[in-house]
Amino acid sequence: MAIARGPIEPEDERVLSHPEREILDHGGQIFFAVLGKEVIGTSGLERESKGVYAVIKMSVDKTYRGLGIGRALLERTIEEFERVKGKQLFLETNSKLAPALKLYESQGFVRQPNPRAGTVFERADVYMIYEPSAAHRSARGASKRSRKLSRTQAARASKSRDARLRG
């Protein structure tokens, strides 16, 4: 999967080297979009503290961008946040990723005036908080194409830790 957009930051290295310890063991989830036997996208839900979660490691292989896969992964991540009754969902990203910003905004993420205080990511110059509204919820619910993708291509992590890592 060709997803790298620049150098790996130390926090990326830490989390990606030990996803079970850094994400799953703390109540987070990892989601994969799978086409055949190939992983073509990923997203994670990381538990920061009680009720506070982050969308992390969101990416789709460049060959498959523009097909709704990122939307399906983000929708699945939001569904999981809602299922666990999270109180706050946020993400950090870079202002150069215009298509991603548009996607996040379409799903109810609102850009904050400043980067997140204490961020560990050098390239994260955009901080967004999920603020669902009736309009965003109905737009998500009405998207049958995205819903179908989320059920057929975004392989959900099962209850077993091994299955989650295999996706």
FIKE-992332 format. One record per residue (C-alpha): z, x negated, y negated; residue in one letter; residue number from 1. Coordinates in Angstrom, 3 decimals, decimal comma, padded with zeros to 6 digits. Layout:
BEGIN
<voba pz="Z" px="X" py="Y" residuo="A" num="NUM"/>
...
END
This chain:
BEGIN
<voba pz="000,000" px="000,000" py="000,000" residuo="M" num="1"/>
<voba pz="-001,114" px="-001,632" py="-003,244" residuo="A" num="2"/>
<voba pz="001,508" px="-000,410" py="-005,699" residuo="I" num="3"/>
<voba pz="002,756" px="-003,488" py="-007,559" residuo="A" num="4"/>
<voba pz="002,278" px="-003,249" py="-011,314" residuo="R" num="5"/>
<voba pz="003,934" px="-006,473" py="-012,288" residuo="G" num="6"/>
<voba pz="006,658" px="-008,842" py="-011,251" residuo="P" num="7"/>
<voba pz="009,470" px="-007,477" py="-009,113" residuo="I" num="8"/>
<voba pz="012,674" px="-007,335" py="-011,104" residuo="E" num="9"/>
<voba pz="015,985" px="-008,450" py="-009,543" residuo="P" num="10"/>
<voba pz="017,206" px="-004,840" py="-009,228" residuo="E" num="11"/>
<voba pz="013,979" px="-003,873" py="-007,425" residuo="D" num="12"/>
<voba pz="014,428" px="-006,795" py="-005,042" residuo="E" num="13"/>
<voba pz="018,035" px="-005,808" py="-004,316" residuo="R" num="14"/>
<voba pz="017,250" px="-002,157" py="-003,615" residuo="V" num="15"/>
<voba pz="013,975" px="-002,691" py="-001,755" residuo="L" num="16"/>
<voba pz="015,453" px="-005,413" py="000,451" residuo="S" num="17"/>
<voba pz="018,303" px="-003,159" py="001,631" residuo="H" num="18"/>
<voba pz="017,326" px="000,517" py="001,167" residuo="P" num="19"/>
<voba pz="019,804" px="001,755" py="003,744" residuo="E" num="20"/>
<voba pz="022,759" px="000,021" py="002,135" residuo="R" num="21"/>
<voba pz="021,670" px="000,555" py="-001,474" residuo="E" num="22"/>
<voba pz="020,300" px="004,126" py="-001,324" residuo="I" num="23"/>
<voba pz="020,955" px="006,001" py="001,907" residuo="L" num="24"/>
<voba pz="024,573" px="004,982" py="002,482" residuo="D" num="25"/>
<voba pz="025,487" px="006,298" py="-000,975" residuo="H" num="26"/>
<voba pz="024,020" px="009,775" py="-000,499" residuo="G" num="27"/>
<voba pz="020,485" px="009,060" py="-001,672" residuo="G" num="28"/>
<voba pz="017,176" px="009,890" py="-000,026" residuo="Q" num="29"/>
<voba pz="013,803" px="008,203" py="000,385" residuo="I" num="30"/>
<voba pz="010,581" px="010,207" py="000,644" residuo="F" num="31"/>
<voba pz="007,173" px="009,057" py="001,810" residuo="F" num="32"/>
<voba pz="003,700" px="010,507" py="001,450" residuo="A" num="33"/>
<voba pz="001,890" px="009,774" py="004,678" residuo="V" num="34"/>
<voba pz="-001,804" px="010,116" py="005,402" residuo="L" num="35"/>
<voba pz="-002,487" px="009,563" py="009,080" residuo="G" num="36"/>
<voba pz="-000,272" px="006,601" py="009,889" residuo="K" num="37"/>
<voba pz="-000,464" px="005,068" py="006,419" residuo="E" num="38"/>
<voba pz="002,266" px="005,366" py="003,790" residuo="V" num="39"/>
<voba pz="000,417" px="006,118" py="000,554" residuo="I" num="40"/>
<voba pz="003,313" px="006,999" py="-001,726" residuo="G" num="41"/>
<voba pz="007,049" px="006,891" py="-002,089" residuo="T" num="42"/>
<voba pz="009,878" px="008,279" py="-004,159" residuo="S" num="43"/>
<voba pz="013,616" px="007,987" py="-003,970" residuo="G" num="44"/>
<voba pz="016,664" px="009,881" py="-005,109" residuo="L" num="45"/>
<voba pz="019,524" px="007,501" py="-005,810" residuo="E" num="46"/>
<voba pz="023,090" px="008,725" py="-006,283" residuo="R" num="47"/>
<voba pz="024,510" px="006,914" py="-009,305" residuo="E" num="48"/>
<voba pz="027,882" px="008,676" py="-009,372" residuo="S" num="49"/>
<voba pz="029,312" px="012,089" py="-008,526" residuo="K" num="50"/>
<voba pz="026,624" px="014,585" py="-009,543" residuo="G" num="51"/>
<voba pz="024,425" px="011,976" py="-011,259" residuo="V" num="52"/>
<voba pz="021,147" px="010,985" py="-009,603" residuo="Y" num="53"/>
<voba pz="018,096" px="008,900" py="-010,493" residuo="A" num="54"/>
<voba pz="014,453" px="009,219" py="-009,445" residuo="V" num="55"/>
<voba pz="013,578" px="005,734" py="-008,239" residuo="I" num="56"/>
<voba pz="010,706" px="003,744" py="-006,731" residuo="K" num="57"/>
<voba pz="008,135" px="006,436" py="-007,507" residuo="M" num="58"/>
<voba pz="004,664" px="005,158" py="-006,707" residuo="S" num="59"/>
<voba pz="001,366" px="006,176" py="-005,136" residuo="V" num="60"/>
<voba pz="-001,244" px="003,766" py="-003,786" residuo="D" num="61"/>
<voba pz="-003,914" px="003,393" py="-006,476" residuo="K" num="62"/>
<voba pz="-006,610" px="004,576" py="-004,033" residuo="T" num="63"/>
<voba pz="-004,906" px="007,991" py="-003,776" residuo="Y" num="64"/>
<voba pz="-003,821" px="008,603" py="-007,374" residuo="R" num="65"/>
<voba pz="-004,974" px="011,772" py="-009,098" residuo="G" num="66"/>
<voba pz="-004,793" px="013,895" py="-005,926" residuo="L" num="67"/>
<voba pz="-001,408" px="015,533" py="-006,543" residuo="G" num="68"/>
<voba pz="000,522" px="013,223" py="-004,255" residuo="I" num="69"/>
<voba pz="002,809" px="011,916" py="-006,992" residuo="G" num="70"/>
<voba pz="003,472" px="015,496" py="-008,090" residuo="R" num="71"/>
<voba pz="004,334" px="016,499" py="-004,512" residuo="A" num="72"/>
<voba pz="006,718" px="013,552" py="-004,158" residuo="L" num="73"/>
<voba pz="008,401" px="014,291" py="-007,479" residuo="L" num="74"/>
<voba pz="008,744" px="017,979" py="-006,611" residuo="E" num="75"/>
<voba pz="010,336" px="017,070" py="-003,283" residuo="R" num="76"/>
<voba pz="012,731" px="014,692" py="-005,042" residuo="T" num="77"/>
<voba pz="013,725" px="017,419" py="-007,524" residuo="I" num="78"/>
<voba pz="014,175" px="019,909" py="-004,665" residuo="E" num="79"/>
<voba pz="016,583" px="017,511" py="-002,971" residuo="E" num="80"/>
<voba pz="018,503" px="017,000" py="-006,232" residuo="F" num="81"/>
<voba pz="018,851" px="020,780" py="-006,526" residuo="E" num="82"/>
<voba pz="019,812" px="021,124" py="-002,847" residuo="R" num="83"/>
<voba pz="022,736" px="018,702" py="-003,271" residuo="V" num="84"/>
<voba pz="023,701" px="020,562" py="-006,473" residuo="K" num="85"/>
<voba pz="023,354" px="017,504" py="-008,677" residuo="G" num="86"/>
<voba pz="024,464" px="017,814" py="-012,298" residuo="K" num="87"/>
<voba pz="022,157" px="015,260" py="-013,960" residuo="Q" num="88"/>
<voba pz="018,841" px="013,756" py="-012,881" residuo="L" num="89"/>
<voba pz="017,218" px="010,948" py="-014,818" residuo="F" num="90"/>
<voba pz="014,573" px="008,284" py="-014,511" residuo="L" num="91"/>
<voba pz="013,643" px="005,065" py="-016,236" residuo="E" num="92"/>
<voba pz="010,051" px="003,969" py="-016,654" residuo="T" num="93"/>
<voba pz="007,658" px="002,110" py="-018,905" residuo="N" num="94"/>
<voba pz="005,742" px="003,553" py="-021,862" residuo="S" num="95"/>
<voba pz="002,505" px="001,973" py="-020,585" residuo="K" num="96"/>
<voba pz="002,446" px="004,354" py="-017,591" residuo="L" num="97"/>
<voba pz="000,875" px="007,293" py="-019,448" residuo="A" num="98"/>
<voba pz="-000,178" px="009,353" py="-016,377" residuo="P" num="99"/>
<voba pz="003,321" px="009,046" py="-014,917" residuo="A" num="100"/>
<voba pz="004,916" px="010,082" py="-018,219" residuo="L" num="101"/>
<voba pz="002,678" px="013,143" py="-018,349" residuo="K" num="102"/>
<voba pz="003,674" px="014,059" py="-014,780" residuo="L" num="103"/>
<voba pz="007,382" px="013,642" py="-015,491" residuo="Y" num="104"/>
<voba pz="007,148" px="015,766" py="-018,638" residuo="E" num="105"/>
<voba pz="005,225" px="018,481" py="-016,755" residuo="S" num="106"/>
<voba pz="008,097" px="018,703" py="-014,269" residuo="Q" num="107"/>
<voba pz="010,850" px="019,092" py="-016,867" residuo="G" num="108"/>
<voba pz="011,812" px="015,521" py="-017,752" residuo="F" num="109"/>
<voba pz="012,511" px="015,027" py="-021,454" residuo="V" num="110"/>
<voba pz="012,125" px="011,661" py="-023,137" residuo="R" num="111"/>
<voba pz="015,313" px="010,436" py="-024,757" residuo="Q" num="112"/>
<voba pz="015,256" px="008,656" py="-028,123" residuo="P" num="113"/>
<voba pz="016,401" px="005,310" py="-026,704" residuo="N" num="114"/>
<voba pz="016,248" px="003,415" py="-023,415" residuo="P" num="115"/>
<voba pz="019,219" px="004,065" py="-021,130" residuo="R" num="116"/>
<voba pz="022,314" px="002,170" py="-022,207" residuo="A" num="117"/>
<voba pz="023,112" px="-000,595" py="-019,741" residuo="G" num="118"/>
<voba pz="019,766" px="-000,443" py="-017,944" residuo="T" num="119"/>
<voba pz="019,175" px="-003,265" py="-015,486" residuo="V" num="120"/>
<voba pz="015,382" px="-003,038" py="-015,813" residuo="F" num="121"/>
<voba pz="013,705" px="-005,285" py="-018,377" residuo="E" num="122"/>
<voba pz="010,495" px="-003,227" py="-018,398" residuo="R" num="123"/>
<voba pz="012,219" px="000,184" py="-018,667" residuo="A" num="124"/>
<voba pz="011,634" px="001,241" py="-022,250" residuo="D" num="125"/>
<voba pz="011,587" px="004,996" py="-021,529" residuo="V" num="126"/>
<voba pz="014,619" px="007,019" py="-020,412" residuo="Y" num="127"/>
<voba pz="014,063" px="010,633" py="-019,354" residuo="M" num="128"/>
<voba pz="016,510" px="013,336" py="-018,319" residuo="I" num="129"/>
<voba pz="015,565" px="016,344" py="-016,206" residuo="Y" num="130"/>
<voba pz="016,065" px="019,524" py="-018,205" residuo="E" num="131"/>
<voba pz="014,672" px="022,394" py="-016,160" residuo="P" num="132"/>
<voba pz="013,631" px="025,538" py="-017,973" residuo="S" num="133"/>
<voba pz="012,203" px="028,816" py="-016,784" residuo="A" num="134"/>
<voba pz="008,723" px="027,610" py="-017,744" residuo="A" num="135"/>
<voba pz="009,026" px="024,393" py="-015,740" residuo="H" num="136"/>
<voba pz="010,477" px="026,184" py="-012,720" residuo="R" num="137"/>
<voba pz="007,721" px="028,801" py="-012,668" residuo="S" num="138"/>
<voba pz="005,016" px="026,156" py="-013,109" residuo="A" num="139"/>
<voba pz="006,443" px="024,230" py="-010,134" residuo="R" num="140"/>
<voba pz="006,740" px="027,371" py="-008,031" residuo="G" num="141"/>
<voba pz="003,213" px="028,545" py="-008,846" residuo="A" num="142"/>
<voba pz="001,570" px="025,319" py="-007,780" residuo="S" num="143"/>
<voba pz="000,570" px="026,236" py="-004,234" residuo="K" num="144"/>
<voba pz="-001,611" px="023,149" py="-003,932" residuo="R" num="145"/>
<voba pz="001,302" px="020,880" py="-004,811" residuo="S" num="146"/>
<voba pz="003,661" px="022,822" py="-002,553" residuo="R" num="147"/>
<voba pz="001,222" px="022,496" py="000,336" residuo="K" num="148"/>
<voba pz="000,932" px="018,746" py="-000,260" residuo="L" num="149"/>
<voba pz="004,697" px="018,398" py="-000,376" residuo="S" num="150"/>
<voba pz="004,975" px="020,010" py="003,037" residuo="R" num="151"/>
<voba pz="002,026" px="018,327" py="004,724" residuo="T" num="152"/>
<voba pz="001,764" px="014,862" py="003,219" residuo="Q" num="153"/>
<voba pz="005,197" px="014,035" py="001,816" residuo="A" num="154"/>
<voba pz="007,031" px="013,240" py="005,019" residuo="A" num="155"/>
<voba pz="010,620" px="014,238" py="004,519" residuo="R" num="156"/>
<voba pz="013,478" px="012,053" py="005,530" residuo="A" num="157"/>
<voba pz="015,342" px="013,723" py="008,364" residuo="S" num="158"/>
<voba pz="019,089" px="013,710" py="008,868" residuo="K" num="159"/>
<voba pz="018,944" px="010,579" py="010,996" residuo="S" num="160"/>
<voba pz="019,051" px="007,290" py="009,145" residuo="R" num="161"/>
<voba pz="016,381" px="005,733" py="011,390" residuo="D" num="162"/>
<voba pz="013,953" px="008,561" py="010,737" residuo="A" num="163"/>
<voba pz="014,491" px="008,249" py="006,999" residuo="R" num="164"/>
<voba pz="013,614" px="004,579" py="007,073" residuo="L" num="165"/>
<voba pz="010,518" px="005,209" py="009,167" residuo="R" num="166"/>
<voba pz="009,521" px="008,213" py="007,059" residuo="G" num="167"/>
END
